[in-house]
Each structure stands twice: as structure tokens, then as C-alpha cells.
Amino acid sequence: MKKQVLERYHQILQDRIDVFRDMISGLTEDAQNDAKGSAGDKHETALSMMHLEQEKLNYKLQEILAQKAILDKINPNAKHTKIALGSLVQTKGMLLFICAALPKTTIDQSIIIAVSPQSPLGSKLMGNSVGFSFEINTSKFTVENIF
């Protein structure tokens, strides 16, 4: 199951990377085409706005690449007795994947929530083992299994 979860998150991130690269490429082409046929203050403003948008997209792309680098460090075959980076933590009704802050996903009717080890919940879970209890929004959960 952990291998499937890791593959799903790799695919989600790769899709995002492709989208951002396409957007950045489109802006670059627009800027080059605009540079050929325009002149004046309006041209400079439009070019400047495109450049700012390109910088924002590049920043977001770098964030996604950093998340992908975290996923690349995870060995899906590693067995964990204590919660660590790459652990898939099973509680009653919830699966938590300790990796990076990513959107939740569903695999085989199981909802998987990706949690960063630096997040409040992630830091609370790190280093603990089966039987550890924690609370989310006044609901109590107990770690039932670690994959």
C-alpha cells in the first residue's frame, strides 16, 4: 500500500511540475512575441507584469521540486517501528503519510492524508510507535499500525 501511495504522490507532483513548466514556457513565448511587435510604456508595463508572473510561477515550481526531492528520499520498502519520514500511519478511519504537505488522496477507498514532519501533527507523531494517541480537533486517534 505504501508503494501505491508514494507512486500516487509522485504522479500528483509530476503533473503539477508539468503544468507550471508549461505556464512558464507560455509566458516566455508571450514575452518574446510581445517584444517583437510593441513599443512604449504600455509594452514595458505588460512585459514587467509577465516577468513578475513568471517569477511567481518559478517560485511555486521550486516549492514543488523541493516536495518531490523529499518524496525521492523515501524508500517504499523500508519497515518502520517508529514513525519517521516515509511512514504510513494507520489510525481508526485514517491513513497518514509522513512526507510533505500535499493534498489528500484516495486509494482503494482509503483516504490518505500527507503530513509534513514539520507540521504540528507531524512533529507530534515523529518518533512514536503503535499505541500512541493524539488529538485532532477534539477527536482522539490511536496509532494502530505503521507501514
N, C-alpha and C positions, 0 to 999 in steps of 0.2 A: 504493500500500500504506500509506503514512504517513497518508493521509486516513482510511482504514479504521480504522487503529489509534487515531487521535485520536478518531474517532466512537465507537469501542467504549469507550474510557476515559471519554468524556463520558457515555455511557449508563450505565456502571457507577456513576459518581459521582452522576448524577441519580437512579438507583434508590436509592442509599444516602441521599441527601438526602430523598427522599420517605418512606422508612422512618423516618428519625429525626424528621421533622416529624410523621408520624402518631403515633409513640410519644409525642412531647412533647404533642401535642394530646390524646391519650388520657389522659395523666397530668393535664393541666389540667382536663379534664372530670371525672375521678375526684375531684380535689381539690375542685372546686366542688360536686359532688354530696355528697361526704363532709361538707363544711362545713355543708350544709343540715340533715342529719339526725343529727349526732353532737355529743356534748359530753364534756368530761372529759379526763383525762390520756392515755388510750388514743387518743383522737381527735387530740390535739396531737402525740403521737409518730408516728402514722400520717401525719398531714399533713406533719410535718417530714421523714419518710423520703421521701415523694413529692416534696417540694421538693428534697431532695438528689439524688434520681434525675433529676429534671428538669434540675438544674444540670449533672450529668454528661452527659446527652444533649445539652444545649445546647453544651457544650464540644466534644463529638465532632462535632456539626453544624458548628461554626465551623472545625474542622480540615478537614472535607470541603469546606466552601466555600472555604477557602484553597487546597486542592488544585485545585479547579475553576477558581479565578482564575488559577492557573499554566497550566492547560490552555488557558484562554481567550486567553492571550498568544501561544500557538503558532500560527504560520502554516503550514498543511499544505503550501502550495505553495513554501515557501522552500527553496532549494538550499543545502546546506552543504558546504564543502570541509574545514572543521574541525568537530570535534564541539562542539555548543553545545546550549542548551535547544531542544528540539523535534527534535533529530536522531534518526533511526532508524539505528542502527549494526548492520551485518551482520557477523557473525563466522561461522566454520565451526560450523554447528549451533545458532546462537543469534541472536536479534534483540533488541537493547536499545533501549528508547525513553527518551530523556533528558527527563524531565518532573518527576514527583513519585513518591514511594514509593507505588506502587499494586500490587494483586495481578497476578500474571502471567495472561495470557490467550492464547487460541489463535485465529488467523485463517488460514484456508486451510491447515491442518496445520502452520503455523509458530507456534512458541511465542514470545510477546513478553513480555519482562521489562521492567517500568517501573522506571527507576532515577532517583533524585533526584540532581541535580548536586552536592548537599552530602554525599552518601553517600561512603564510602571509594572504591568503584568509580567512581561518577560523577565525583568530583573527580580521579581518576586519568585518566579518559577526556577530560575537558573540554580543548578546545584542541588535541587531537591529530588526526591525519589518517589516511588509508588507509595501512596498513603498520604502524601502531603495535601493539605486542604487550603483553599484560598477562596476569596470572595470577589465577585464581580457584581456591582450594582445590587447589593444586599442579597444576592443569590450565592449560596455556598457550593463549591465544587471540590471534588477529591480526585487526585491523580490515580487513575485505575491501571494505566499501563503506559510504558514508554517504549517506543519503537525507534 
